[in-house]
Amino acid sequence: MLAAAENITIGESALLSVISMGIIMAVLAIIMGLIYIVSAVIREAKKRKSRSSAAHDEVAPNAAVNAEPKAPGTCGELKLVKCSERDAAMIMAIVADNMQEDLNTLRFSSIKLIEDSETK
């Protein structure tokens, strides 16, 4: 329709403009549709996640009833590595005494026994 040496009329240039704007609008509509679809998928995934977490929260209190009750002032779990509970209790008491703090205000994440061969 258009050659380099060819002169175009006002009608042809108007037709080319309308076709070009139509193509641009179609591409923008496709992009808008893709954004809408992706946002709907993400929204549905969030709904499913909140439903599953709500179901998990309903199950969790039943599991907490079966578990041993924690002492008042307990702050999380303590991981013992090659250390007995008795030794860990003594270590925690000594640290609390040296720091002049109450034991339930301190948080111990793990206690590991270091043997003599590891220190050399």
Secondary structure as the mmCIF struct_conf table of DSSP 4:
data_model
#
loop_
_struct_conf.conf_type_id
_struct_conf.id
_struct_conf.beg_label_comp_id
_struct_conf.beg_label_asym_id
_struct_conf.beg_label_seq_id
_struct_conf.end_label_comp_id
_struct_conf.end_label_asym_id
_struct_conf.end_label_seq_id
TURN_TY1_P TURN_TY1_P1 ALA A 4 ALA A 5
HELX_RH_AL_P HELX_RH_AL_P1 ILE A 10 ASN A 66
BEND BEND1 ALA A 67 ALA A 67
HELX_LH_PP_P HELX_LH_PP_P1 GLU A 68 ALA A 71
TURN_TY1_P TURN_TY1_P2 PRO A 72 GLY A 73
BEND BEND2 GLY A 76 GLY A 76
STRN STRN1 LYS A 79 VAL A 81
BEND BEND3 LYS A 82 LYS A 82
HELX_RH_AL_P HELX_RH_AL_P2 GLU A 85 MET A 99
TURN_TY1_P TURN_TY1_P3 GLN A 100 GLN A 100
HELX_RH_3T_P HELX_RH_3T_P1 LEU A 103 THR A 105
STRN STRN2 SER A 110 LYS A 112
HELX_RH_AL_P HELX_RH_AL_P3 ASP A 116 THR A 119
#
